[in-house]
Structure formats: C-alpha cells, structure tokens
Amino acid sequence: MLQSGGGSAAERRLQDALGSRERAQRFYERQVLDHLNERMREFVRRQQLVFVATADREGACDNSFRGGPPGFIQVLGPRLLAYPEYRGNGVMASLANIAENPHIGLIMIDFLDDVIGLHVNGRAAIAEDADLRGRHPDVTVDPSPGRRPERWVTVEVDEAYIHCPKHIPRFARVPRARFWRPRQRVRRNGGDFFRVTTADRNRSTG
C-alpha cells in the first residue's frame, strides 16, 4: 500500500534496513506523481512498446511485451491509459492475472530518441473494444491493415516516475528488409524458434 509520503510500507522497511531512506525520499518528492503530467502524456503517445507486469492472486508473476505504432497506448486522461489486446496464442496470461489481481506495472522505454523510460503503476481492468469506444469515442484505429483489437486493458494510474537513462542502450531504426529472413522462419509469429521438444517439456529442472 502506498503511503502519503511516497512508497510502500515494504519499501520503507527495506530502505531503513539498508540505509537509503533519505535518498529514496528525495526521489519520491522530486520524481513520483500520482498522475501523468503533460510531458509524460506526450511521451506515452509516441511510444511503440510497453512491458507489462502482472501477478495472479497468489503473487505468481508474468511479464509481457506489447507493441504497435506510435499512439497505440491511448492516453484517456491524466490518470487513465489503455492499451489494446489483439488475437494471440490464446494463453491470456496477462488478462487472467488482471481478472484475479488488478495491480499492474508498465514500463515504456524510448531506445531511439530520448533514451529514457517511464514507469506507470496502477490498477487494471479489461474492456471490450466496443465498450471502450462507446465511453471514449476519440480512441484511434490501428492503421495496420486488418489489425483490430479484441479488447483493451485500461490502467488507472497510481504512480508515474522516470526510469533513468543509465544502462539504457540507444537503438537505431533498421528497415525490416535488412534482417527479415523468410527461409529461417517457421511461421510469421515465430513458430518453434526455440525448438521446444517433448523431452524439454517432460524434463525436470530440479
């Protein structure tokens, strides 16, 4: 649970144990908001990827990647975001976790231009595409031909703060034709790239 001065009770206990309480307090006061300011909202609108952390009711975690064209993460207000869910492998790991436990952590990293990141922690809910568009008619349509979200995850913001550029690599845009090798792919979505076998599935790692 977040405290009025910033951070959770568990964070405070560990800060006290490790002697970082004063340094952490400066970070809370200078960098952490309970909403997205205008500069953060502008940052979100131009991101093309987000990493999504969820956990089920027992705390078992999942981290997943979502990507799309700039603007695929919708900024619906200073305290509300939404990202689309498309047809995938059918496992629904993130959505299943959200159905049991609404707490969610997002991190968006700009590897190309500003080389900076933004953390957003909050509470998630699942919305069908038509329902979200009914409540927010300005939600944009994905420009990719034939790509339409089946549903959305909305995120009510509790915390938003910077991920500093230290150790973030700078990437360069590379045309797909330079690395796309059709003969090496099994299917467009990756297929069995890691050559998972029956023996792998049955082998105990101890």
N, C-alpha and C positions, 0 to 999 in steps of 0.2 A: 504494500500500500504506500502511495506517495505521501510524503509529509509536507507541511506548509512551507518549510524552508528548502524543499527540493530533495529528491532522492527517496529511496525506500528505507524502511527500518533496517532491513538486512544490509543495505549499502552503508548505513550509518555505523552499524556494529562492526563491519569489517574495516571501515575507514578508521575507527577508533583503535582497533586491534593492530592495524598496520601503520598508523601514524599519518594518514593522508587526509584527515577530516578538514583541515583548514584549506588545503589545495582544492579539495572537492567542492567546498562551499563557494569558493571563488568561481568555479566552473558553473555551478548551479545559478549563481547570481548574474553571471555575465553572458551565459550561452544558452540556457534552457528556458523555453517558453512552453506555455500550455496551449498554444495555438500556432498557426503558421503566419508569420508576418508577410508583407508583400514580397520581399526579396525571396523568402522561402517558397512562396506560391509560384513565383516566376521560375524558380529553379525546378520545381516539380513539373511544371508544364512543358519543359523541354527535355525531360529525361526519357531515355529509351529502354531502361531496365530498372528493375527493383528486385531485391532479395527479400523474401517473405518468411518470417519465423513464426511458427505456431506450436501449440502443445495441446495434447488431449487433457481430459480431466485428471489424469494421474501424473501429468507432467512429462510424458514421453514426447520428445520434440521432433519437429520436421522443419527443414529449411528448403525453400523452393525458389526458383527463378521465374520471373515474368518479364516479358519484353514486348515491345511494339514501337510504332512510330512516335515521334515527339507529340505529347498530348494524350497518349493512351491512358495515363493516370489522370483521372479527372479531378480538378480542384472544384469542389462544390461549395466551398466556403472556408473561412479561416480555421474552422475546426472539423472539416469533413472532406475526406478524399474517397475516391472509388477507383478500383482497377478491375478490368474485365477478366472473365474466365471463359476460355474457349474450349472446344471439344479437344480432349487429350487422350491419355491412356486409360481413362475410366477409373483410376485408383481413388481419386478425390481426397488425397491425404490432407491437404490444407483445409479444404472445406469441411471434412469430417471433424478435424480438430476444432475449427471455429464453431461448429454446431454444438460441441461439448464445452468449449472454453473460449470466450470471446477475446481474450488478450492476444495481441498481435504486435510484432515488431517488424518495421520496414526499414531497409536501408537503401538509399539511392546514391550511386556514386557516378560522378562525371569523370570518366577516364580520359576524355578527349580535349576539353577546353579549360575549364577552371581547375580540374584535378582536385576535387573537394567532395565531401559526402554529406548527406543529411539523414539523420535518424528520425523516425517517427514511431512512437509507441502509442498504442491506443486500444480501442475496443472495436471488434469487427462484427459485421452482420452480413448475411447473404441476401441478395435481392435478385429477383428475376429481371431480365433485360427490360421487358415491357413495364414492369412496376417502377423500376428506377427512372426510365424515360418519362413515365407519367408524372413522377414527382419533380424531375429535373429535365425539362424539355430541351435544355441547351446542351445536353450531353452529345458529344460529337460521334460521328460514324467512322469506323476504321476505314481508311482509304484502300486497304489491301483487297483486291477482288475476291469476293466470296467469303471473306472472313468476318463473321459476326459473332459477338459474344452470346453465350447461352445464358449467362448470369453475371452478376457483379459482386464484388466484396466491397462494402462500404467501411470506412475506418474513421471513427470519431477520435480526434487527436487528444491525447493526454499530455504527451511530451514531444517536443521537437528540438533537436540540437545538432550541432555540427559534428562531422567526422573529419578530423584534421587531415591535411594533405600528406603528412609524414607516412612514408611507405606506400602511398597510392601510386602505381605506375601510370605513366602517360601513354595512352594508346594512340594509334593513328588509324584513320579510316582506310580500309582496303577494299577495293571492288571485289565483289563476290567471285568474279571470274578468275581472280588470281589464286584462289585457294580451293575452289569448288572442283572436286574430282569425282564425277559420276561413277566411274568404274569401281571406286573404292567404297561406295555407299551401298548398303543393303536396301534401305528404304529412305525416303526423304527425311523422315523423323529420326534417323539414326540407326534403326534396326537393332541388330545384335552386335553393336560396335565392340562391346567388351567380351564377346564370345562366352556368354554365360551358358554353362552346360548343366546337365542333370547332376553330374558329380559335384559341381560347385554348389548347387542348391542343397545337396544332401550332406555335404562335408561339414562337420562341426569344427568351429574355430577354437574351441576350448576356452 
